[in-house]
Amino acid sequence: METSSTLTYREHIEILKDDLDFEEQGDSIYLNHEDDEARLLWAFHRPSGSHPLQVGDRNTDVAIMAFNHSRLRAYDRFTRLNPTVIADPDLRRHIRNRSRMLFRALVDNDFTELLDVLRLFPVFIDQACDQMINGRIWNENYATAFRASHFLEIASEHINDKLIEGVIRRLKPLNTYNYDEAKDLLVELSTQAQKLHETIKEHYVNEFEKWLEREKLHPLQAIVLQKQITHLKESHV
């Protein structure tokens, strides 16, 4: 509980805060300290967020504190986390608020990192689905049809109308596409058709048919796109 100078760890850390190399000194003293309490306090007080090594600390209390105070991106934070915390529902409860925030950011991106995390840690699928349904869209880093399909495969046991709506909201709206962009997207979707979730294909078929009606293209252009739409519609997994 005390340092060699009889100060408590907390008091010693408070004194170190006045030094320009506070973090460097703290790391050298507390990062690998033999006392769990010392490492726990350092995970909380470290000025730039807990050290990446602390997220995987052998003591689950330290690991939880470090996870919650880390500034690592989501994938790095989850992969570094002490596996015992992930495996134990009671321990996972202590990172729930922070992991909810991480999944809020993950679903508001292009799904690349989201899928990476869920492939390794499917136990968090409930939080991913919750944020997919309830999370607001802040960025314009839309998901691709392929990644959206992959997410729905991972979340197959959780699929309902609200989840599907949440996924579709994170696909780029077709009203932002010009003819060349729409044509390229349709070619891409047709090429990937066998790998796309049926719900995603149905969405694009419906949206592209509406887009065709709205754009009033030259007949030859419309024929080219309609051919791709029909291919997408008739493809089956």
C-alpha positions, -999 to +999 in steps of 0.1 A: +000+000+000+030+023+005+060+034-015+095+031-001+092+067+010+061+058+031+038+078+008+008+060-005+007+052-042-019+078-047+000+105-028+032+096-048+014+099-081-001+133-071+035+145-064+048+132-097+021+151-116+041+183-112+070+169-132+073+174-169+081+137-174+052+126-152+041+098-175+075+085-182+083+083-145+050+068-137+055+041-163+089+032-150+076+029-115+041+016-118+036-002-151+051-035-139+047-029-102+043-061-082+014-046-063-020-049-081-032-017-064-003+003-077-009-008-113-047-002-109-041+034-097-017+040-126-042+027-151-066+054-138-042+083-134-019+079-165-024+112-183-026+099-219-049+070-210-039+037-196-009+020-212-017-006-239+001-033-219-023-026-189-053-037-209-040-072-208-029-070-172-029-104-154-052-089-127-087-085-141-095-054-121-065-037-136-073-049-171-109-036-167-097-002-154-072+000-183-098-010-209-122+017-197-094+044-196-076+034-227-074+056-258-067+027-282-090+021-311-116-005-306-099-035-323-067-030-305-085-026-272-105-057-275-077-079-288-054-067-260-079-072-232-073-099-207-092-129-221-107-137-187-127-105-188-142-114-222-150-149-211-167-140-178-202-124-181-198-108-146-165-092-155-178-082-190-205-062-172-178-038-159-167-028-194-202-027-209-205+011-209-172+016-225-177-012-250-211+003-259-194+035-268-168+016-289-195-002-308-214+031-314-183+043-332-178+010-350-213+008-365-209+045-376-181+035-399-176+013-429-180-019-409-144-031-415-133-029-379-167-039-367-165-072-385-129-077-374-140-074-338-171-096-341-152-124-359-129-127-329-154-119-302-189-128-312-200-125-276-204-088-282-229-092-310-258-080-287-241-047-282-233-044-319-270-050-327-281-026-301-260+002-316-270-007-351-306-002-341-304+027-317-271+045-326-273+078-344-254+082-377-227+109-373-203+101-401-206+094-438-183+064-438-210+041-453-208+003-452-205-017-485-232-042-495-207-070-490-198-059-454-234-053-445-242-088-457-214-102-436-227-084-406-262-099-411-247-133-414-229-129-380-260-115-365-283-141-380-299-151-347-307-115-339-322-104-372-355-085-370-370-055-389-354-029-367-319-045-372-324-046-409-335-010-410-304-001-389-281-018-414-298-003-445-295+032-429-257+027-431-256+021-468-249+050-490-282+064-504-286+060-541-299+095-546-263+107-543-252+086-574-249+098-609-253+074-639-217+063-640-215+057-603-248+038-603-236+017-632-203+008-614-222+000-582-246-023-601-217-041-617-201-046-584-233-059-568-240-082-597-205-097-594-209-102-556-245-113-559-239-149-546-222-135-515-248-109-506-275-113-480-310-116-496-322-086-476-293-065-490-300-076-526-337-068-522-329-034-509-307-025-538-331-039-564-360-018-550-338+013-547-324+010-582-358+005-597-369+037-580-337+055-591-344+045-627-378+059-626-366+092-611-336+098-633-354+095-666-323+081-684-317+076-721-334+043-731-301+026-739-287+036-705-318+024-688-316-010-706-280-015-695-289-008-658-321-028-659-302-058-672-279-057-641-309-051-618-326-082-632-295-102-627-293-091-591-329-098-585-328-133-599-295-144-582-298-168-553-273-177-526 
